[in-house]
Amino acid sequence: MAELKVSIVSADQEVWSGKAKQIIARTLVGEIGILAGHEPILAILGTGEVRVTTIDGELITATADDGFLSVDNNNVTVVARNAELVSQG
């Protein structure tokens, strides 16, 4: 099964990184869902949650604002001025 390599970072630290089945994030034009094999994309983040479902089915939730989301070759990078882990598990 294909998987995503996800990294969520804020201006001063890495908030979370790992392998995932999917990621959902809020952009300026609404929520976007990313699965393995997604076309390359660069999107501007809106203020809201970033939800990551890990390979093991664990749900990771972080808040993020003022940044962007990049997808390329199953690598997803969320870069935000402010990002914070809300829940893990």
PAZAPA-4460 file (N, C-alpha, C; in steps of 0.05 Angstrom, whole numbers, plus 32768, in hexadecimal, padded with zeros to 4 digits):
% residues 89
    n_x    n_y    n_z   ca_x   ca_y   ca_z    c_x    c_y    c_z   seq   type   mol
   8011   7FE8   8000   8000   8000   8000   8012   8019   8000     1      M     A
   800B   802C   7FEF   801A   8045   7FEE   8014   8055   8007     2      A     A
   8027   8065   800F   8024   8076   8027   802F   8092   8022     3      E     A
   8027   80A4   8033   8031   80BF   8032   8046   80C3   8048     4      L     A
   805A   80D3   8042   806D   80DC   8056   8065   80F9   805C     5      K     A
   805D   80FE   8075   8052   8117   807D   8064   8125   8091     6      V     A
   8066   8140   808E   8075   8150   80A1   8065   816A   80A5     7      S     A
   805F   8170   80BF   8052   8188   80C6   8065   8199   80D7     8      I     A
   806C   81B1   80CD   807F   81C1   80DB   8074   81DD   80DF     9      V     A
   807D   81E9   80F5   8077   8205   80FA   8091   8215   80F6    10      S     A
   808F   822F   80FB   80A7   8240   80F7   80BF   8238   8108    11      A     A
   80B9   822C   811F   80CF   8226   8132   80D3   8208   8139    12      D     A
   80C2   81F6   812F   80C5   81DA   8136   80B6   81C7   8123    13      Q     A
   80BE   81AE   8123   80AF   819A   8116   8099   8191   8129    14      E     A
   8080   8192   8120   8069   818B   8131   8064   816D   8130    15      V     A
   8065   8162   8118   8061   8145   8115   806C   813C   80FA    16      W     A
   8076   8124   80F9   807D   8118   80E0   807A   80FA   80E2    17      S     A
   8074   80ED   80CB   8071   80D0   80CB   8063   80C8   80B1    18      G     A
   805C   80AE   80B0   804F   80A2   8099   8031   80A2   809D    19      K     A
   8022   80A7   8088   8005   80AA   808B   7FF6   809E   8073    20      A     A
   7FDC   8098   8077   7FCA   8090   8062   7FBD   80A7   8055    21      K     A
   7FB7   80BC   8065   7FAA   80D4   805A   7FAF   80EC   806C    22      Q     A
   7FAC   8103   8060   7FAD   811D   806E   7F97   812F   8064    23      I     A
   7F8B   813D   8076   7F76   8150   806F   7F7E   816B   807C    24      I     A
   7F7D   8180   806C   7F85   819A   8075   7F72   81B0   806A    25      A     A
   7F70   81C6   8078   7F5F   81DC   806F   7F71   81EF   805F    26      R     A
   7F68   81F5   8047   7F75   8209   8036   7F64   8222   8034    27      T     A
   7F6D   8235   8026   7F5D   824E   8022   7F43   8249   8013    28      L     A
   7F42   8233   8003   7F2A   822D   7FF3   7F1A   8215   7FFE    29      V     A
   7F21   820C   8016   7F13   81F6   8022   7F25   81DF   802A    30      G     A
   7F1A   81C9   8034   7F2A   81B3   803C   7F33   81A3   8024    31      E     A
   7F4B   8197   8027   7F56   8186   8012   7F5F   816C   801F    32      I     A
   7F5A   8156   8012   7F63   813C   801B   7F78   8131   8009    33      G     A
   7F8D   8126   8015   7FA4   811C   8006   7FA7   80FE   800C    34      I     A
   7FA8   80EE   7FF7   7FAE   80D2   7FF9   7FC7   80CC   7FE9    35      L     A
   7FD3   80B5   7FED   7FEB   80AD   7FDE   7FE4   80AE   7FC0    36      A     A
   7FF7   80B7   7FB0   7FF3   80BA   7F93   7FE7   80D4   7F8A    37      G     A
   7FE2   80E6   7F9D   7FD6   8100   7F97   7FE9   8110   7F84    38      H     A
   7FDD   811E   7F72   7FEC   8130   7F60   7FFB   8145   7F70    39      E     A
   8012   814F   7F67   8020   8164   7F75   800E   817D   7F77    40      P     A
   8010   8189   7F8E   7FFF   81A1   7F94   800D   81B3   7FA8    41      I     A
   8008   81CC   7FA6   8011   81E0   7FBA   7FF9   81F0   7FC1    42      L     A
   7FF1   81F0   7FDA   7FD9   81FE   7FE3   7FDF   8210   7FFB    43      A     A
   7FD1   8227   7FFC   7FD4   8239   8013   7FC2   8230   8029    44      I     A
   7FCC   822D   8041   7FBD   8224   8058   7FA9   8239   8062    45      L     A
   7F92   8231   8069   7F7F   8241   8078   7F83   823A   8096    46      G     A
   7F79   824A   80A8   7F7B   8244   80C4   7F68   822C   80CA    47      T     A
   7F73   8218   80D7   7F62   8201   80DE   7F73   81E9   80E5    48      G     A
   7F66   81D2   80E4   7F72   81B9   80EB   7F80   81AB   80D4    49      E     A
   7F95   819D   80DA   7FA1   818A   80C8   7F9E   816F   80D5    50      V     A
   7F90   815C   80C7   7F8B   8142   80D2   7F9A   812D   80C2    51      R     A
   7FAA   811D   80D0   7FBA   8108   80C3   7FB1   80ED   80CD    52      V     A
   7FAB   80DB   80BB   7FA6   80BF   80C3   7FBF   80AF   80BD    53      T     A
   7FCC   80A5   80D2   7FE5   8096   80CE   7FDF   807B   80C2    54      T     A
   7FF5   806D   80BA   7FF3   8052   80AF   7FE5   803F   80C3    55      I     A
   7FE9   8044   80DD   7FDD   8033   80F1   7FC0   803B   80F8    56      D     A
   7FB5   804F   80EB   7F9A   8058   80F0   7F97   806D   8106    57      G     A
   7FAD   8076   8111   7FAD   808A   8126   7FA7   80A5   811A    58      E     A
   7F97   80B5   8127   7F90   80D0   811E   7FA1   80E5   812C    59      L     A
   7FB0   80F4   811C   7FC0   810A   8126   7FB2   8124   811E    60      I     A
   7FAE   8136   8132   7FA1   814F   812C   7FB4   8166   8134    61      T     A
   7FB7   8179   8122   7FC7   8191   8129   7FB8   81AA   811F    62      A     A
   7FBE   81C0   812A   7FB3   81D9   8120   7FCA   81E6   8110    63      T     A
   7FC3   81F4   80FB   7FD7   8201   80EA   7FCA   821A   80DD    64      A     A
   7FDA   822F   80DA   7FD1   8246   80CB   7FE9   8255   80BF    65      D     A
   7FE3   8265   80AC   7FF7   8276   809F   800E   8267   8093    66      D     A
   8008   8256   807F   801D   8247   8073   8013   8239   8059    67      G     A
   801F   8222   8053   8018   8214   803A   801B   81F6   803E    68      F     A
   800F   81E8   802C   8010   81CB   802B   801B   81C3   800F    69      L     A
   802F   81B2   800F   803B   81A9   7FF6   8039   818B   7FF4    70      S     A
   8032   8181   7FDD   8031   8164   7FD7   8041   815F   7FBE    71      V     A
   8054   814C   7FC1   8064   8144   7FAA   806F   8128   7FAE    72      D     A
   8068   8115   7F9D   8072   80FA   7F9E   806E   80ED   7FB9    73      N     A
   8055   80EF   7FC3   804C   80E3   7FDD   805A   80EF   7FF5    74      N     A
   8067   8106   7FF2   8072   8116   8008   8060   812E   800D    75      N     A
   8055   8130   8025   8044   8147   802C   8051   8157   8041    76      V     A
   8055   8171   803C   8061   8183   804F   804D   8199   8055    77      T     A
   8048   819D   806F   8037   81B3   8078   8049   81C6   8087    78      V     A
   804C   81DE   807D   805C   81F2   8089   804B   8209   8092    79      V     A
   804A   820F   80AC   8039   8224   80B6   8049   8237   80C9    80      A     A
   8040   8250   80C9   804D   8262   80DC   8047   8258   80F8    81      R     A
   802E   8250   80FD   8026   8246   8117   801A   822A   8113    82      N     A
   8025   8216   8120   801A   81FB   811F   801E   81EE   813A    83      A     A
   800A   81DF   8143   800B   81D3   815D   7FFD   81B8   815C    84      E     A
   8008   81A4   8169   7FFC   818A   816B   7FE5   818C   817F    85      L     A
   7FCD   8183   8176   7FB5   8184   8188   7FB0   8169   8195    86      V     A
   7FB1   8154   8184   7FAD   8139   818F   7FBC   8124   817F    87      S     A
   7FC4   8110   818C   7FD1   80F9   817F   7FC5   80E0   818A    88      Q     A
   7FB8   80D1   8179   7FAD   80B8   8182   7F90   80B8   8180    89      G     A
***
